[in-house]
Amino acid sequence: MVATGGYESVGAVPARAFCRVELDGLNTGAAATDNTSSIAHESFTMIGEESGVAKGTHTLRMLCSESGGDVVINSPTIIGLALGT
């Protein structure tokens, strides 16, 4: 899976964002964290890999939080790709 997006501080102070990806409610280990200044726009990319996932429909979810400042996540995108034998 690949998850991407952008984030920015919407206040006068720098902000910090943390995002992670879940597969069917379980943490995949794909995560990104970074600081952004009060005038910068930043981007992130997370790449995760899971093995032994059964055939069928699954739920991918990106969860983001902030600490220090006010962060806006822009254009979040998740792509899941399944390869089998």
N, CA, C and O atoms as a CHARMM CRD file, in Angstrom:
* protein
*
  340
    1    1 MET  N      0.83300  -1.16600   0.00000 PROA 1      0.00000
    2    1 MET  CA     0.00000   0.00000   0.00000 PROA 1      0.00000
    3    1 MET  C      0.87900   1.23100   0.00000 PROA 1      0.00000
    4    1 MET  O      1.99600   1.22600   0.51700 PROA 1      0.00000
    5    2 VAL  N      0.35200   2.27300  -0.58600 PROA 2      0.00000
    6    2 VAL  CA     1.03500   3.55900  -0.60500 PROA 2      0.00000
    7    2 VAL  C      0.01900   4.61300  -0.17300 PROA 2      0.00000
    8    2 VAL  O     -1.09800   4.65400  -0.68700 PROA 2      0.00000
    9    3 ALA  N      0.40900   5.46000   0.76800 PROA 3      0.00000
   10    3 ALA  CA    -0.44800   6.55200   1.22100 PROA 3      0.00000
   11    3 ALA  C      0.33900   7.85200   1.08800 PROA 3      0.00000
   12    3 ALA  O      1.50900   7.92500   1.46300 PROA 3      0.00000
   13    4 THR  N     -0.31500   8.87000   0.55300 PROA 4      0.00000
   14    4 THR  CA     0.34100  10.16200   0.36800 PROA 4      0.00000
   15    4 THR  C     -0.58700  11.28100   0.79800 PROA 4      0.00000
   16    4 THR  O     -1.78600  11.07400   0.98600 PROA 4      0.00000
   17    5 GLY  N     -0.02700  12.45100   0.94800 PROA 5      0.00000
   18    5 GLY  CA    -0.82800  13.62200   1.27000 PROA 5      0.00000
   19    5 GLY  C      0.07900  14.80500   1.52200 PROA 5      0.00000
   20    5 GLY  O      1.29900  14.72100   1.38100 PROA 5      0.00000
   21    6 GLY  N     -0.53000  15.88900   1.89200 PROA 6      0.00000
   22    6 GLY  CA     0.20200  17.09400   2.24300 PROA 6      0.00000
   23    6 GLY  C     -0.32800  17.61400   3.55500 PROA 6      0.00000
   24    6 GLY  O     -1.42900  17.25700   3.97600 PROA 6      0.00000
   25    7 TYR  N      0.45200  18.45700   4.20400 PROA 7      0.00000
   26    7 TYR  CA    -0.02700  19.06500   5.43700 PROA 7      0.00000
   27    7 TYR  C      0.58600  20.44000   5.58000 PROA 7      0.00000
   28    7 TYR  O      1.64400  20.74300   5.02900 PROA 7      0.00000
   29    8 GLU  N     -0.10800  21.25000   6.33100 PROA 8      0.00000
   30    8 GLU  CA     0.35800  22.61700   6.55600 PROA 8      0.00000
   31    8 GLU  C     -0.12800  23.10100   7.90700 PROA 8      0.00000
   32    8 GLU  O     -1.13800  22.62600   8.42700 PROA 8      0.00000
   33    9 SER  N      0.59400  24.04100   8.46300 PROA 9      0.00000
   34    9 SER  CA     0.18600  24.71000   9.68300 PROA 9      0.00000
   35    9 SER  C     -0.76700  25.83500   9.30300 PROA 9      0.00000
   36    9 SER  O     -0.47900  26.62200   8.40100 PROA 9      0.00000
   37   10 VAL  N     -1.89900  25.90800   9.98800 PROA 10     0.00000
   38   10 VAL  CA    -2.85700  26.97800   9.68300 PROA 10     0.00000
   39   10 VAL  C     -2.81900  28.08000  10.73900 PROA 10     0.00000
   40   10 VAL  O     -3.65800  28.98100  10.73900 PROA 10     0.00000
   41   11 GLY  N     -1.85400  28.00000  11.62400 PROA 11     0.00000
   42   11 GLY  CA    -1.71300  29.02600  12.64800 PROA 11     0.00000
   43   11 GLY  C     -0.41800  29.79500  12.46700 PROA 11     0.00000
   44   11 GLY  O      0.28800  29.63800  11.47100 PROA 11     0.00000
   45   12 ALA  N     -0.12600  30.62200  13.44500 PROA 12     0.00000
   46   12 ALA  CA     1.08000  31.45000  13.39000 PROA 12     0.00000
   47   12 ALA  C      2.30000  30.71900  13.93900 PROA 12     0.00000
   48   12 ALA  O      3.40200  31.26700  13.93900 PROA 12     0.00000
   49   13 VAL  N      2.11400  29.48800  14.40500 PROA 13     0.00000
   50   13 VAL  CA     3.22200  28.72100  14.97900 PROA 13     0.00000
   51   13 VAL  C      3.44000  27.43600  14.18100 PROA 13     0.00000
   52   13 VAL  O      2.52200  26.97500  13.50100 PROA 13     0.00000
   53   14 PRO  N      4.62600  26.85300  14.25000 PROA 14     0.00000
   54   14 PRO  CA     4.85000  25.56300  13.59600 PROA 14     0.00000
   55   14 PRO  C      3.92400  24.49900  14.17300 PROA 14     0.00000
   56   14 PRO  O      3.44900  24.62400  15.30100 PROA 14     0.00000
   57   15 ALA  N      3.67200  23.45900  13.39700 PROA 15     0.00000
   58   15 ALA  CA     2.79800  22.37900  13.83200 PROA 15     0.00000
   59   15 ALA  C      3.45900  21.04500  13.52100 PROA 15     0.00000
   60   15 ALA  O      4.37300  20.97000  12.70000 PROA 15     0.00000
   61   16 ARG  N      2.99300  19.99900  14.18000 PROA 16     0.00000
   62   16 ARG  CA     3.53000  18.65300  13.99000 PROA 16     0.00000
   63   16 ARG  C      2.36900  17.71600  13.68300 PROA 16     0.00000
   64   16 ARG  O      1.35000  17.73200  14.37400 PROA 16     0.00000
   65   17 ALA  N      2.52800  16.89300  12.63500 PROA 17     0.00000
   66   17 ALA  CA     1.50800  15.92100  12.24900 PROA 17     0.00000
   67   17 ALA  C      2.07800  14.50900  12.30400 PROA 17     0.00000
   68   17 ALA  O      3.26300  14.30100  12.04100 PROA 17     0.00000
   69   18 PHE  N      1.23600  13.54600  12.64500 PROA 18     0.00000
   70   18 PHE  CA     1.59000  12.13500  12.63600 PROA 18     0.00000
   71   18 PHE  C      0.46000  11.38500  11.94900 PROA 18     0.00000
   72   18 PHE  O     -0.70100  11.53200  12.32800 PROA 18     0.00000
   73   19 CYS  N      0.78900  10.58000  10.93900 PROA 19     0.00000
   74   19 CYS  CA    -0.21400   9.78200  10.23300 PROA 19     0.00000
   75   19 CYS  C      0.23100   8.33000  10.17500 PROA 19     0.00000
   76   19 CYS  O      1.42800   8.04200  10.14400 PROA 19     0.00000
   77   20 ARG  N     -0.73200   7.41600  10.15900 PROA 20     0.00000
   78   20 ARG  CA    -0.44700   5.99700  10.00800 PROA 20     0.00000
   79   20 ARG  C     -1.56200   5.35500   9.19900 PROA 20     0.00000
   80   20 ARG  O     -2.63500   5.93400   9.03300 PROA 20     0.00000
   81   21 VAL  N     -1.29900   4.15300   8.69600 PROA 21     0.00000
   82   21 VAL  CA    -2.27100   3.43400   7.87900 PROA 21     0.00000
   83   21 VAL  C     -2.67000   2.14600   8.58600 PROA 21     0.00000
   84   21 VAL  O     -1.82500   1.42700   9.12000 PROA 21     0.00000
   85   22 GLU  N     -3.97600   1.86300   8.58000 PROA 22     0.00000
   86   22 GLU  CA    -4.51100   0.61700   9.13400 PROA 22     0.00000
   87   22 GLU  C     -5.10400  -0.22900   8.01200 PROA 22     0.00000
   88   22 GLU  O     -5.67700   0.29400   7.05600 PROA 22     0.00000
   89   23 LEU  N     -4.95700  -1.52800   8.14600 PROA 23     0.00000
   90   23 LEU  CA    -5.59600  -2.49700   7.25600 PROA 23     0.00000
   91   23 LEU  C     -6.54900  -3.31400   8.10800 PROA 23     0.00000
   92   23 LEU  O     -6.11900  -4.03000   9.01300 PROA 23     0.00000
   93   24 ASP  N     -7.82600  -3.21500   7.83000 PROA 24     0.00000
   94   24 ASP  CA    -8.86400  -3.91500   8.60000 PROA 24     0.00000
   95   24 ASP  C     -8.74200  -3.63500  10.10100 PROA 24     0.00000
   96   24 ASP  O     -8.93200  -4.53100  10.92400 PROA 24     0.00000
   97   25 GLY  N     -8.42400  -2.38400  10.44800 PROA 25     0.00000
   98   25 GLY  CA    -8.36400  -1.96900  11.83800 PROA 25     0.00000
   99   25 GLY  C     -7.05300  -2.25900  12.54500 PROA 25     0.00000
  100   25 GLY  O     -6.90900  -1.93500  13.72400 PROA 25     0.00000
  101   26 LEU  N     -6.08500  -2.86600  11.85000 PROA 26     0.00000
  102   26 LEU  CA    -4.79400  -3.17800  12.46500 PROA 26     0.00000
  103   26 LEU  C     -3.71000  -2.27700  11.88800 PROA 26     0.00000
  104   26 LEU  O     -3.68600  -2.01700  10.68500 PROA 26     0.00000
  105   27 ASN  N     -2.82200  -1.80600  12.74200 PROA 27     0.00000
  106   27 ASN  CA    -1.73400  -0.93800  12.32500 PROA 27     0.00000
  107   27 ASN  C     -0.81400  -1.68500  11.35900 PROA 27     0.00000
  108   27 ASN  O     -0.36700  -2.79100  11.66500 PROA 27     0.00000
  109   28 THR  N     -0.52900  -1.10000  10.20900 PROA 28     0.00000
  110   28 THR  CA     0.33300  -1.73300   9.21100 PROA 28     0.00000
  111   28 THR  C      1.80200  -1.40100   9.41300 PROA 28     0.00000
  112   28 THR  O      2.66300  -2.02100   8.79000 PROA 28     0.00000
  113   29 GLY  N      2.09700  -0.45400  10.25400 PROA 29     0.00000
  114   29 GLY  CA     3.47200  -0.01400  10.43100 PROA 29     0.00000
  115   29 GLY  C      3.85000   1.11500   9.48500 PROA 29     0.00000
  116   29 GLY  O      4.90800   1.72200   9.65000 PROA 29     0.00000
  117   30 ALA  N      3.00700   1.41000   8.49400 PROA 30     0.00000
  118   30 ALA  CA     3.26600   2.54000   7.59400 PROA 30     0.00000
  119   30 ALA  C      2.90900   3.81500   8.33700 PROA 30     0.00000
  120   30 ALA  O      1.75300   4.02100   8.70400 PROA 30     0.00000
  121   31 ALA  N      3.90100   4.67300   8.56000 PROA 31     0.00000
  122   31 ALA  CA     3.66800   5.88300   9.34100 PROA 31     0.00000
  123   31 ALA  C      4.57800   7.00300   8.86900 PROA 31     0.00000
  124   31 ALA  O      5.64300   6.76400   8.30000 PROA 31     0.00000
  125   32 ALA  N      4.14000   8.22300   9.11500 PROA 32     0.00000
  126   32 ALA  CA     4.93800   9.41400   8.78400 PROA 32     0.00000
  127   32 ALA  C      4.70000  10.45500   9.85500 PROA 32     0.00000
  128   32 ALA  O      3.58500  10.61000  10.35500 PROA 32     0.00000
  129   33 THR  N      5.74400  11.15900  10.19800 PROA 33     0.00000
  130   33 THR  CA     5.62200  12.26300  11.14900 PROA 33     0.00000
  131   33 THR  C      6.59700  13.36100  10.74400 PROA 33     0.00000
  132   33 THR  O      7.69600  13.07600  10.26900 PROA 33     0.00000
  133   34 ASP  N      6.20400  14.59000  10.93000 PROA 34     0.00000
  134   34 ASP  CA     7.08300  15.68900  10.55900 PROA 34     0.00000
  135   34 ASP  C      6.55900  16.97900  11.16300 PROA 34     0.00000
  136   34 ASP  O      5.39900  17.08200  11.56300 PROA 34     0.00000
  137   35 ASN  N      7.44100  17.94900  11.21600 PROA 35     0.00000
  138   35 ASN  CA     7.08600  19.30600  11.63600 PROA 35     0.00000
  139   35 ASN  C      6.91400  20.16300  10.39400 PROA 35     0.00000
  140   35 ASN  O      7.55000  19.90900   9.37100 PROA 35     0.00000
  141   36 THR  N      6.08100  21.15000  10.47300 PROA 36     0.00000
  142   36 THR  CA     5.96100  22.12000   9.39300 PROA 36     0.00000
  143   36 THR  C      5.99900  23.51700   9.99400 PROA 36     0.00000
  144   36 THR  O      5.49900  23.73600  11.09700 PROA 36     0.00000
  145   37 SER  N      6.58100  24.44300   9.28400 PROA 37     0.00000
  146   37 SER  CA     6.64500  25.82300   9.78400 PROA 37     0.00000
  147   37 SER  C      5.29700  26.50000   9.54100 PROA 37     0.00000
  148   37 SER  O      4.40800  25.93300   8.90500 PROA 37     0.00000
  149   38 SER  N      5.16600  27.69300  10.04600 PROA 38     0.00000
  150   38 SER  CA     3.89800  28.41400   9.89300 PROA 38     0.00000
  151   38 SER  C      3.68900  28.92700   8.46900 PROA 38     0.00000
  152   38 SER  O      2.60500  29.41400   8.15000 PROA 38     0.00000
  153   39 ILE  N      4.69900  28.82700   7.61200 PROA 39     0.00000
  154   39 ILE  CA     4.55700  29.31600   6.23200 PROA 39     0.00000
  155   39 ILE  C      4.80600  28.23700   5.17700 PROA 39     0.00000
  156   39 ILE  O      4.69200  28.51100   3.98200 PROA 39     0.00000
  157   40 ALA  N      5.14500  27.01500   5.60000 PROA 40     0.00000
  158   40 ALA  CA     5.50200  25.96600   4.63800 PROA 40     0.00000
  159   40 ALA  C      4.36800  24.97900   4.41900 PROA 40     0.00000
  160   40 ALA  O      3.53900  24.75800   5.30200 PROA 40     0.00000
  161   41 HSD  N      4.34200  24.39400   3.24500 PROA 41     0.00000
  162   41 HSD  CA     3.46800  23.27800   2.91300 PROA 41     0.00000
  163   41 HSD  C      4.37900  22.06800   2.73300 PROA 41     0.00000
  164   41 HSD  O      5.34700  22.13700   1.97500 PROA 41     0.00000
  165   42 GLU  N      4.09200  20.97400   3.40600 PROA 42     0.00000
  166   42 GLU  CA     4.92700  19.77700   3.36400 PROA 42     0.00000
  167   42 GLU  C      4.11700  18.63200   2.74500 PROA 42     0.00000
  168   42 GLU  O      2.89200  18.70500   2.64500 PROA 42     0.00000
  169   43 SER  N      4.82100  17.58000   2.33500 PROA 43     0.00000
  170   43 SER  CA     4.14300  16.39400   1.81800 PROA 43     0.00000
  171   43 SER  C      4.70200  15.16100   2.51600 PROA 43     0.00000
  172   43 SER  O      5.77600  15.20800   3.11600 PROA 43     0.00000
  173   44 PHE  N      3.96000  14.05200   2.43200 PROA 44     0.00000
  174   44 PHE  CA     4.43400  12.80600   3.02000 PROA 44     0.00000
  175   44 PHE  C      4.03900  11.63200   2.13100 PROA 44     0.00000
  176   44 PHE  O      3.06900  11.69900   1.37600 PROA 44     0.00000
  177   45 THR  N      4.81100  10.56500   2.23900 PROA 45     0.00000
  178   45 THR  CA     4.52800   9.30100   1.56500 PROA 45     0.00000
  179   45 THR  C      4.81100   8.18300   2.55200 PROA 45     0.00000
  180   45 THR  O      5.86300   8.16200   3.19000 PROA 45     0.00000
  181   46 MET  N      3.87800   7.25900   2.67500 PROA 46     0.00000
  182   46 MET  CA     4.05700   6.08800   3.53300 PROA 46     0.00000
  183   46 MET  C      3.91600   4.85300   2.66100 PROA 46     0.00000
  184   46 MET  O      3.00200   4.77200   1.84000 PROA 46     0.00000
  185   47 ILE  N      4.80700   3.89700   2.83100 PROA 47     0.00000
  186   47 ILE  CA     4.75000   2.64800   2.08100 PROA 47     0.00000
  187   47 ILE  C      4.68900   1.51200   3.08400 PROA 47     0.00000
  188   47 ILE  O      5.52500   1.42200   3.98300 PROA 47     0.00000
  189   48 GLY  N      3.70200   0.64600   2.93000 PROA 48     0.00000
  190   48 GLY  CA     3.55400  -0.48600   3.84700 PROA 48     0.00000
  191   48 GLY  C      3.38300  -1.77400   3.07900 PROA 48     0.00000
  192   48 GLY  O      2.97100  -1.77600   1.92000 PROA 48     0.00000
  193   49 GLU  N      3.70500  -2.87300   3.74000 PROA 49     0.00000
  194   49 GLU  CA     3.59700  -4.19300   3.13200 PROA 49     0.00000
  195   49 GLU  C      3.02200  -5.15500   4.15800 PROA 49     0.00000
  196   49 GLU  O      3.45800  -5.17900   5.30900 PROA 49     0.00000
  197   50 GLU  N      2.06200  -5.93300   3.74800 PROA 50     0.00000
  198   50 GLU  CA     1.46100  -6.95100   4.60400 PROA 50     0.00000
  199   50 GLU  C      1.48200  -8.27300   3.85200 PROA 50     0.00000
  200   50 GLU  O      1.22500  -8.30100   2.64800 PROA 50     0.00000
  201   51 SER  N      1.78000  -9.35300   4.53300 PROA 51     0.00000
  202   51 SER  CA     1.74600 -10.67000   3.89200 PROA 51     0.00000
  203   51 SER  C      0.67300 -11.51900   4.55900 PROA 51     0.00000
  204   51 SER  O      0.27900 -11.25300   5.69500 PROA 51     0.00000
  205   52 GLY  N      0.21300 -12.52000   3.86500 PROA 52     0.00000
  206   52 GLY  CA    -0.78200 -13.43600   4.41600 PROA 52     0.00000
  207   52 GLY  C     -2.17800 -12.86100   4.50600 PROA 52     0.00000
  208   52 GLY  O     -2.98800 -13.34100   5.30000 PROA 52     0.00000
  209   53 VAL  N     -2.48200 -11.84600   3.71500 PROA 53     0.00000
  210   53 VAL  CA    -3.81600 -11.24500   3.72600 PROA 53     0.00000
  211   53 VAL  C     -4.73400 -12.10900   2.86000 PROA 53     0.00000
  212   53 VAL  O     -4.40300 -12.41800   1.71500 PROA 53     0.00000
  213   54 ALA  N     -5.87600 -12.49300   3.40400 PROA 54     0.00000
  214   54 ALA  CA    -6.82100 -13.36100   2.68800 PROA 54     0.00000
  215   54 ALA  C     -7.46300 -12.62200   1.51600 PROA 54     0.00000
  216   54 ALA  O     -7.55400 -11.39400   1.51400 PROA 54     0.00000
  217   55 LYS  N     -7.90300 -13.38600   0.52600 PROA 55     0.00000
  218   55 LYS  CA    -8.64900 -12.81000  -0.59400 PROA 55     0.00000
  219   55 LYS  C     -9.91600 -12.16600  -0.05400 PROA 55     0.00000
  220   55 LYS  O    -10.43200 -12.55800   0.99300 PROA 55     0.00000
  221   56 GLY  N    -10.41100 -11.17200  -0.78400 PROA 56     0.00000
  222   56 GLY  CA   -11.66700 -10.54200  -0.40300 PROA 56     0.00000
  223   56 GLY  C    -11.54000  -9.04000  -0.24600 PROA 56     0.00000
  224   56 GLY  O    -10.53400  -8.43800  -0.62200 PROA 56     0.00000
  225   57 THR  N    -12.57100  -8.45400   0.31000 PROA 57     0.00000
  226   57 THR  CA   -12.63500  -7.01300   0.50100 PROA 57     0.00000
  227   57 THR  C    -11.98800  -6.63400   1.82400 PROA 57     0.00000
  228   57 THR  O    -12.20900  -7.28500   2.84500 PROA 57     0.00000
  229   58 HSD  N    -11.19300  -5.58400   1.79800 PROA 58     0.00000
  230   58 HSD  CA   -10.50400  -5.11300   2.99300 PROA 58     0.00000
  231   58 HSD  C    -10.65900  -3.60100   3.10500 PROA 58     0.00000
  232   58 HSD  O    -10.98700  -2.92400   2.13100 PROA 58     0.00000
  233   59 THR  N    -10.42000  -3.08800   4.29500 PROA 59     0.00000
  234   59 THR  CA   -10.53200  -1.65500   4.54900 PROA 59     0.00000
  235   59 THR  C     -9.16200  -1.07800   4.85400 PROA 59     0.00000
  236   59 THR  O     -8.49100  -1.51300   5.79000 PROA 59     0.00000
  237   60 LEU  N     -8.74600  -0.09200   4.05800 PROA 60     0.00000
  238   60 LEU  CA    -7.54000   0.68700   4.32900 PROA 60     0.00000
  239   60 LEU  C     -7.98600   2.03300   4.88100 PROA 60     0.00000
  240   60 LEU  O     -8.91200   2.65000   4.35500 PROA 60     0.00000
  241   61 ARG  N     -7.32100   2.49100   5.94800 PROA 61     0.00000
  242   61 ARG  CA    -7.71100   3.74500   6.56700 PROA 61     0.00000
  243   61 ARG  C     -6.46100   4.50200   7.00000 PROA 61     0.00000
  244   61 ARG  O     -5.55800   3.92100   7.60100 PROA 61     0.00000
  245   62 MET  N     -6.40600   5.79700   6.69600 PROA 62     0.00000
  246   62 MET  CA    -5.31900   6.65400   7.14500 PROA 62     0.00000
  247   62 MET  C     -5.81300   7.46700   8.33900 PROA 62     0.00000
  248   62 MET  O     -6.84900   8.12800   8.26800 PROA 62     0.00000
  249   63 LEU  N     -5.06200   7.40800   9.42700 PROA 63     0.00000
  250   63 LEU  CA    -5.40000   8.15100  10.63300 PROA 63     0.00000
  251   63 LEU  C     -4.30700   9.17800  10.88300 PROA 63     0.00000
  252   63 LEU  O     -3.12200   8.84500  10.86200 PROA 63     0.00000
  253   64 CYS  N     -4.69500  10.41800  11.11800 PROA 64     0.00000
  254   64 CYS  CA    -3.72400  11.48700  11.36700 PROA 64     0.00000
  255   64 CYS  C     -4.07700  12.22600  12.65000 PROA 64     0.00000
  256   64 CYS  O     -5.24800  12.38800  12.99200 PROA 64     0.00000
  257   65 SER  N     -3.03900  12.67000  13.34900 PROA 65     0.00000
  258   65 SER  CA    -3.23500  13.46900  14.54900 PROA 65     0.00000
  259   65 SER  C     -2.22800  14.61100  14.52800 PROA 65     0.00000
  260   65 SER  O     -1.30400  14.63300  13.71500 PROA 65     0.00000
  261   66 GLU  N     -2.42200  15.53600  15.41800 PROA 66     0.00000
  262   66 GLU  CA    -1.52800  16.68900  15.48600 PROA 66     0.00000
  263   66 GLU  C     -1.09400  16.90000  16.92300 PROA 66     0.00000
  264   66 GLU  O     -1.79200  16.53700  17.87000 PROA 66     0.00000
  265   67 SER  N      0.07600  17.49400  17.05700 PROA 67     0.00000
  266   67 SER  CA     0.54000  17.91300  18.38000 PROA 67     0.00000
  267   67 SER  C      1.30700  19.20500  18.19800 PROA 67     0.00000
  268   67 SER  O      2.20100  19.28500  17.35600 PROA 67     0.00000
  269   68 GLY  N      0.97900  20.18300  18.95400 PROA 68     0.00000
  270   68 GLY  CA     1.62800  21.47600  18.82500 PROA 68     0.00000
  271   68 GLY  C      1.21300  22.17900  17.55300 PROA 68     0.00000
  272   68 GLY  O      1.70800  21.84600  16.47700 PROA 68     0.00000
  273   69 GLY  N      0.34000  23.11900  17.64700 PROA 69     0.00000
  274   69 GLY  CA    -0.13400  23.83800  16.46300 PROA 69     0.00000
  275   69 GLY  C     -1.40100  23.24000  15.90300 PROA 69     0.00000
  276   69 GLY  O     -1.98600  22.32900  16.48800 PROA 69     0.00000
  277   70 ASP  N     -1.81900  23.75700  14.77200 PROA 70     0.00000
  278   70 ASP  CA    -3.04600  23.33500  14.11200 PROA 70     0.00000
  279   70 ASP  C     -2.69200  22.90100  12.69400 PROA 70     0.00000
  280   70 ASP  O     -2.28900  23.72800  11.87700 PROA 70     0.00000
  281   71 VAL  N     -2.84000  21.60800  12.39400 PROA 71     0.00000
  282   71 VAL  CA    -2.44200  21.02400  11.11400 PROA 71     0.00000
  283   71 VAL  C     -3.65800  20.73300  10.25200 PROA 71     0.00000
  284   71 VAL  O     -4.68100  20.26700  10.75500 PROA 71     0.00000
  285   72 VAL  N     -3.55400  21.00300   8.96600 PROA 72     0.00000
  286   72 VAL  CA    -4.55400  20.59500   7.98000 PROA 72     0.00000
  287   72 VAL  C     -3.88300  19.57600   7.06900 PROA 72     0.00000
  288   72 VAL  O     -2.78700  19.81500   6.56200 PROA 72     0.00000
  289   73 ILE  N     -4.55300  18.42100   6.85800 PROA 73     0.00000
  290   73 ILE  CA    -4.06400  17.39300   5.93200 PROA 73     0.00000
  291   73 ILE  C     -4.73800  17.64500   4.58800 PROA 73     0.00000
  292   73 ILE  O     -5.96500  17.68400   4.49800 PROA 73     0.00000
  293   74 ASN  N     -3.92700  17.81500   3.54500 PROA 74     0.00000
  294   74 ASN  CA    -4.43400  18.10100   2.20300 PROA 74     0.00000
  295   74 ASN  C     -4.31100  16.88200   1.29200 PROA 74     0.00000
  296   74 ASN  O     -3.28900  16.19600   1.30000 PROA 74     0.00000
  297   75 SER  N     -5.33600  16.62200   0.52100 PROA 75     0.00000
  298   75 SER  CA    -5.34400  15.58700  -0.52600 PROA 75     0.00000
  299   75 SER  C     -4.83300  14.23400  -0.05900 PROA 75     0.00000
  300   75 SER  O     -3.92200  13.69000  -0.68400 PROA 75     0.00000
  301   76 PRO  N     -5.38400  13.66200   1.02400 PROA 76     0.00000
  302   76 PRO  CA    -4.93300  12.33800   1.44300 PROA 76     0.00000
  303   76 PRO  C     -5.36200  11.27500   0.43100 PROA 76     0.00000
  304   76 PRO  O     -6.49700  11.29000  -0.04700 PROA 76     0.00000
  305   77 THR  N     -4.46200  10.36100   0.10900 PROA 77     0.00000
  306   77 THR  CA    -4.73000   9.31200  -0.87500 PROA 77     0.00000
  307   77 THR  C     -4.12500   8.00100  -0.39400 PROA 77     0.00000
  308   77 THR  O     -2.99800   7.98000   0.10100 PROA 77     0.00000
  309   78 ILE  N     -4.87100   6.90400  -0.53700 PROA 78     0.00000
  310   78 ILE  CA    -4.36100   5.57300  -0.22200 PROA 78     0.00000
  311   78 ILE  C     -4.58100   4.68100  -1.44000 PROA 78     0.00000
  312   78 ILE  O     -5.66000   4.67100  -2.03200 PROA 78     0.00000
  313   79 ILE  N     -3.53700   3.93100  -1.80300 PROA 79     0.00000
  314   79 ILE  CA    -3.62300   2.97400  -2.89900 PROA 79     0.00000
  315   79 ILE  C     -3.25600   1.60500  -2.35500 PROA 79     0.00000
  316   79 ILE  O     -2.19200   1.44300  -1.75700 PROA 79     0.00000
  317   80 GLY  N     -4.11100   0.62800  -2.55000 PROA 80     0.00000
  318   80 GLY  CA    -3.81600  -0.74300  -2.14000 PROA 80     0.00000
  319   80 GLY  C     -3.61700  -1.60900  -3.37000 PROA 80     0.00000
  320   80 GLY  O     -4.37200  -1.50800  -4.33700 PROA 80     0.00000
  321   81 LEU  N     -2.61900  -2.44400  -3.33600 PROA 81     0.00000
  322   81 LEU  CA    -2.29700  -3.32900  -4.45500 PROA 81     0.00000
  323   81 LEU  C     -2.12500  -4.74100  -3.89900 PROA 81     0.00000
  324   81 LEU  O     -1.35700  -4.95200  -2.96000 PROA 81     0.00000
  325   82 ALA  N     -2.83100  -5.69400  -4.47300 PROA 82     0.00000
  326   82 ALA  CA    -2.72000  -7.07800  -4.02900 PROA 82     0.00000
  327   82 ALA  C     -2.01000  -7.90900  -5.09700 PROA 82     0.00000
  328   82 ALA  O     -2.37500  -7.87500  -6.27200 PROA 82     0.00000
  329   83 LEU  N     -1.00800  -8.64400  -4.67400 PROA 83     0.00000
  330   83 LEU  CA    -0.29100  -9.55900  -5.54700 PROA 83     0.00000
  331   83 LEU  C     -0.43200 -10.96000  -4.97700 PROA 83     0.00000
  332   83 LEU  O     -0.25100 -11.16100  -3.77600 PROA 83     0.00000
  333   84 GLY  N     -0.74700 -11.90900  -5.80400 PROA 84     0.00000
  334   84 GLY  CA    -0.89900 -13.27700  -5.32300 PROA 84     0.00000
  335   84 GLY  C     -0.22200 -14.26700  -6.23500 PROA 84     0.00000
  336   84 GLY  O      0.21100 -13.94400  -7.34100 PROA 84     0.00000
  337   85 THR  N     -0.14500 -15.48300  -5.73700 PROA 85     0.00000
  338   85 THR  CA     0.47600 -16.54700  -6.52900 PROA 85     0.00000
  339   85 THR  C     -0.56900 -17.31200  -7.28500 PROA 85     0.00000
  340   85 THR  O     -0.24200 -18.25100  -8.01100 PROA 85     0.00000
